[in-house]
Structure formats: C-alpha cells, structure tokens
Amino acid sequence: MSGHNVFAGAFVDRSAHRRLDAAWLEAALARDDTVFVPVWGDRCLVTAEPHRTVLLQRSDLAAFKDALPVFLGMYREQPAFAVHINRSLEAPFANRGAFHDLRYLGSVLPADEANLIAHARALVLWHDAQRHCGHCGAPTAPQAGGNTRVCQEAECGTRLFPRVDPAIIVLVHDGDNCLLGRQSRWPEGRYSTIAGFVEPGESLEDAVIREVQEETNVDVGDVQYHSSQPWPFPASLMLGFHARSLSTDIRLNDGELEDARWFTHKELASGFPKLPPRLSIARRLVDDWLETTAS
C-alpha cells in the first residue's frame, strides 16, 4: 500500500489543552507570528499558480473585527486560527490571491496546507450550522477557542461539539475483477467504489457488508481496513476497506446507483472506465488494488 490520503495527516498540533486557556488564547491572538486562515463562505484563499495557501496576519483582518477566530492549533510552530468571512460580502484580499473550492485545492496544494484548510473549512461551516441549540432552539455561543458551542439558555446549557459523520467506502474484489458502480449525476463513463454512511448501532464491518448488498446485491466477506480520509463536504470521515466477494450477481436493490459492473484489472489499466479523482480515497483504493494484483 502506497500514497497518502489528501486532507489527512497530523500536520497541525491541535493543542487541545490550550482551548480552555483563555489567557493563552488571548495572547496568541495578539502575537505577531500568529497566522489566520480566511474562509470566504466555503472557499479558501490561495496564491496564483503555483497555488499556495495564503496565511494572514492579525492586521490583515482589521475590516473583519466581528469575525469569529477559531483556534486550529499550532501550525509550523505558530498559533493558527480560522476566520469565517460571509459569502454575501465581496471576495476580499484580491491583491493576495483568489478563493477556490476545496475539492480543487486538495489536488494542487502541498499535503500540510491541504490538511490545514480542510480543518479550517470544516470548523467554520460547523459553526455556521450550529447557531441554535437542537434541544431548545435558543442561540448558542462559541467556547473553547471555537471548538465547542454552548446553548445560552440557562436551563439547557447543552454543549455542542463539531460533528463528524462516518462513512465506509470499499473496493470489492473477486480474483482479477473488482466491483464498481456509478451514480447518474457523475461525469459520463465514471465509476467508483461502493460507499455509504454508517448507521446507529452498526460496526464498520457490518456497514460494509450492508451497503454493498443494498446497492449491488453482492455479498462480501474478509473485510479488511485500508485507511481513512477526512472529507469535509461538509463533515464526513471516509473509512476505506477492501473486501472479497462471496457472490457475483449484480442487482441494483436501492436505486442509489445507475449502474454497477465487474471490471478486470486489464480494463481498469486501459483507461476505461473513468476512475474517481486522485484526491479521493476511492481512487487510492482502486490504485492500490491494481498495484497489488499486477502480474
């Protein structure tokens, strides 16, 4: 197994012990070397090609004094904060670069920068979605350096933590063949691995078996963990597996897929079907299977 999953990697020392240290956070916000990751709506700021993440200083944010700084941790030994800028405003910092979608940036940025902006984007979007308590409906306010929100209704006081939704993604194989499916909204000719969200009370292995059966009618066993990938669109964690098929007849049981087929090693190596983008764990699952089964 080779390669590195885009957006993954412990490049940021999250320094969780600092989140409740109000004095340290206040001092960090005032430091000359502290860096800020601006997120405009759901987009991140990078330089012109070759793209590099633009890290701002506190003085750059004078026009955004009301923007919530969210503590990310220590990045390259400097305190790092995310700052959310409302998409209704004109895109700022045009003299520094341009804002781009994370799916694009994941394929062009260095691994540490892709990890940093994925972290920043996920947290600011979580804050935007959790402005009110899901229990009583009262407003919530940030706490712990922006890594928690707390209901402001005294009788409730519910603490909200950033959400992560686990999803399995699996390359099913049968000797020299592997099982891929496609959704109707994908580009013509593209096929990918089978994926789906983990349900309550379900293990990851059980989710693999259920999702493959529901989507393709194929039974699988020998479920082997491969690797994981944060997928902040908006808040998923993709858990990758390889699994061996116990049956081969395909039937699209739940209608989520437009088509599913068995493809040979030779077919995939020839360029058909079109495979998922290289930034995705789906592509890594396929590439690693091709590498390990090459004759």
C-alpha positions in Angstrom: 0.0 0.0 0.0 1.4 3.4 -1.0 0.5 7.0 -1.1 -1.2 9.5 1.2 -4.8 10.4 1.5 -5.4 14.0 0.7 -6.6 16.2 3.6 -5.2 13.7 6.1 -2.1 13.9 8.2 -1.3 15.3 11.6 0.3 18.5 10.3 -1.5 20.7 12.9 -0.7 20.2 16.5 -4.3 20.7 17.7 -3.1 21.6 21.3 -6.4 20.7 22.8 -5.2 21.6 26.3 -5.0 25.3 25.1 -8.6 25.5 24.1 -9.8 26.3 27.7 -6.9 28.6 28.5 -8.5 31.9 27.8 -5.4 33.9 28.7 -3.2 31.8 26.4 -5.7 32.2 23.5 -5.9 36.0 24.0 -2.1 36.2 23.9 -1.9 34.0 20.9 -4.4 36.2 19.0 -2.1 39.2 19.7 1.2 37.5 18.7 3.0 38.9 15.7 3.6 35.4 14.3 0.1 34.1 14.6 -1.5 33.1 11.3 -5.1 33.2 10.2 -6.8 31.0 7.6 -9.6 33.0 5.9 -12.6 31.0 4.7 -14.9 33.0 2.4 -18.2 31.2 2.5 -16.8 27.7 1.9 -13.8 28.7 -0.1 -10.1 29.1 0.8 -7.6 31.7 -0.2 -4.5 30.8 -2.3 -2.0 32.5 -4.4 -1.9 32.3 -8.2 -0.3 29.3 -9.7 1.6 27.6 -8.3 -1.1 27.7 -5.6 -0.1 28.1 -2.0 -2.3 28.8 1.0 -2.4 32.5 2.0 -1.9 32.8 5.7 -2.9 36.3 7.0 -1.7 38.3 10.0 -4.0 40.0 12.5 -3.5 43.4 10.9 -5.0 42.0 7.6 -8.3 41.4 9.4 -9.0 44.9 10.6 -12.1 45.1 8.4 -13.4 41.8 9.9 -13.3 42.6 13.7 -16.6 40.7 14.3 -15.4 37.6 12.6 -15.0 34.6 15.0 -11.4 33.3 15.2 -11.4 29.5 15.7 -8.3 28.0 17.2 -6.9 25.3 15.0 -3.7 24.6 16.9 0.0 25.1 16.2 0.9 25.1 12.5 4.6 25.2 11.7 5.2 26.2 15.4 2.8 29.2 15.0 -0.7 29.6 16.5 -3.2 29.2 13.7 -6.9 30.4 13.7 -9.6 30.1 11.1 -11.7 33.1 10.3 -15.1 32.9 8.5 -16.0 35.7 6.1 -19.6 35.9 5.0 -20.1 34.9 1.3 -22.5 37.8 0.9 -19.6 40.1 1.0 -17.4 40.8 -2.0 -14.4 38.4 -2.0 -11.6 40.2 0.0 -7.8 40.1 -0.4 -7.9 40.2 -4.2 -4.3 41.6 -4.0 -3.2 38.4 -2.2 -4.8 35.7 -4.3 -8.2 34.2 -5.0 -10.7 31.9 -3.2 -11.1 28.4 -4.6 -13.1 25.3 -3.8 -11.5 22.8 -1.6 -12.1 19.9 -4.0 -9.8 21.6 -6.5 -7.3 22.8 -3.9 -6.8 19.3 -2.5 -5.3 18.2 -5.8 -2.8 21.1 -6.1 -1.7 22.1 -2.6 1.1 20.5 -0.5 -0.2 17.9 1.9 0.2 20.1 5.0 -1.6 23.0 3.5 -4.5 20.8 2.3 -4.8 19.4 5.8 -4.8 22.9 7.3 -7.5 24.4 5.1 -9.7 21.3 5.3 -9.6 21.6 9.1 -10.4 25.3 8.9 -13.3 24.9 6.4 -14.9 22.1 8.4 -14.9 24.1 11.6 -16.3 27.4 10.2 -19.1 25.6 8.4 -20.0 23.7 11.6 -20.2 27.0 13.5 -22.5 28.4 10.8 -24.8 25.4 11.0 -25.0 25.3 14.8 -26.1 28.9 15.7 -29.1 27.5 17.6 -29.5 24.6 20.1 -31.0 21.5 18.7 -32.6 20.7 22.1 -34.4 24.0 23.0 -33.8 26.3 20.0 -32.0 29.0 21.9 -28.9 30.7 20.5 -25.6 29.1 21.0 -22.2 30.8 21.6 -18.6 29.6 20.9 -16.4 28.3 23.6 -13.1 26.5 23.9 -11.4 28.7 21.3 -14.3 27.9 18.9 -14.0 24.2 19.2 -17.3 24.0 21.2 -20.6 25.8 21.2 -22.8 26.2 24.3 -26.6 26.8 24.5 -27.2 30.2 26.1 -30.5 29.1 27.7 -29.5 28.7 31.4 -31.9 25.8 32.0 -30.5 24.0 29.0 -26.8 24.7 28.6 -26.2 21.9 26.1 -22.7 21.7 24.8 -22.3 21.1 21.1 -19.2 19.6 19.5 -18.1 19.5 15.9 -19.8 16.7 14.1 -18.1 14.0 12.1 -20.2 11.6 10.0 -18.5 8.2 9.5 -19.0 6.6 6.1 -17.5 3.4 4.7 -16.0 3.1 1.2 -15.0 -0.3 -0.1 -13.2 -1.9 -3.1 -14.9 -5.3 -3.6 -12.7 -7.8 -5.5 -13.1 -11.2 -6.9 -9.8 -12.6 -8.2 -8.8 -10.4 -11.2 -12.1 -8.5 -11.1 -13.4 -5.6 -8.9 -16.8 -4.2 -8.4 -17.5 -0.5 -9.3 -20.7 1.5 -9.6 -21.8 4.9 -10.9 -24.4 7.5 -9.9 -26.3 9.2 -12.7 -25.0 12.7 -11.7 -21.4 11.8 -12.3 -19.5 12.6 -15.5 -20.1 10.2 -18.3 -18.2 7.0 -18.0 -17.0 7.4 -14.4 -17.3 4.5 -12.0 -16.2 4.4 -8.4 -16.1 2.2 -5.3 -19.2 1.5 -3.2 -19.8 3.8 -0.3 -22.4 4.7 2.3 -22.9 6.2 5.8 -22.6 4.1 8.9 -25.9 3.7 10.7 -26.6 3.8 14.5 -25.6 0.6 16.4 -23.6 -0.6 13.4 -19.9 -1.6 13.2 -17.8 -0.5 10.3 -17.5 -4.1 9.0 -21.3 -4.6 9.2 -21.8 -1.3 7.4 -19.5 -2.5 4.5 -21.5 -5.8 4.2 -24.9 -4.0 4.3 -24.0 -1.2 1.9 -22.6 -3.5 -0.8 -25.6 -5.8 -0.5 -28.1 -2.9 -0.6 -26.6 -1.2 -3.6 -25.4 -4.1 -5.7 -26.9 -7.4 -4.2 -23.3 -8.7 -3.9 -22.4 -10.5 -0.6 -18.9 -9.8 0.8 -16.6 -11.1 3.5 -13.0 -10.8 4.6 -13.4 -7.1 5.2 -10.0 -5.5 5.6 -9.4 -2.0 6.8 -7.2 0.1 4.4 -7.1 3.8 5.5 -9.2 6.8 6.3 -9.7 10.3 4.8 -11.3 13.4 6.3 -13.9 14.5 3.7 -15.2 17.9 4.9 -18.1 18.2 2.4 -19.4 19.2 4.9 -18.4 16.8 7.7 -17.7 13.2 6.6 -14.9 10.8 7.6 -14.3 8.2 4.9 -13.2 4.8 6.2 -11.7 2.7 3.4 -11.8 -1.0 3.1 -11.1 -3.9 0.8 -13.5 -6.8 0.8 -13.7 -10.2 -1.0 -16.9 -11.0 -2.9 -18.9 -14.1 -1.9 -21.3 -13.7 -4.8 -21.1 -12.1 -8.2 -24.7 -11.5 -9.5 -25.5 -7.8 -9.5 -28.9 -6.3 -8.8 -29.4 -2.6 -8.0 -31.5 -3.0 -4.9 -32.0 0.5 -3.6 -31.7 2.6 -6.7 -28.8 4.7 -5.5 -26.6 3.6 -8.4 -27.4 4.0 -12.1 -25.1 1.0 -12.9 -22.7 -1.4 -11.3 -20.3 -3.8 -13.1 -17.3 -6.1 -12.6 -14.2 -4.7 -14.2 -11.0 -6.6 -14.9 -7.5 -5.4 -13.9 -6.8 -5.1 -17.6 -9.8 -2.9 -18.3 -9.0 -0.5 -15.4 -5.4 -0.2 -16.5 -6.6 0.6 -20.1 -8.3 3.8 -19.1 -12.0 2.6 -19.0 -14.0 3.3 -17.0 -13.0 6.7 -15.9 -11.9 6.5 -12.3 -12.5 8.9 -9.4 -10.3 11.9 -8.9 -6.9 11.3 -7.5 -7.6 13.3 -4.4 -10.2 10.8 -3.2 -9.7 7.7 -1.1 -11.8 5.9 -3.7 -9.0 6.3 -6.2 -6.4 5.2 -3.8 -8.4 2.0 -3.0 -8.5 1.2 -6.8 -4.9 2.1 -7.4 -3.6 0.0 -4.5 -5.7 -3.0 -5.7 -4.2 -2.6 -9.2 -0.7 -2.4 -7.8 -1.1 -5.5 -5.5 -2.8 -7.6 -8.2 -0.4 -6.6 -11.1 1.1 -9.7 -12.7 
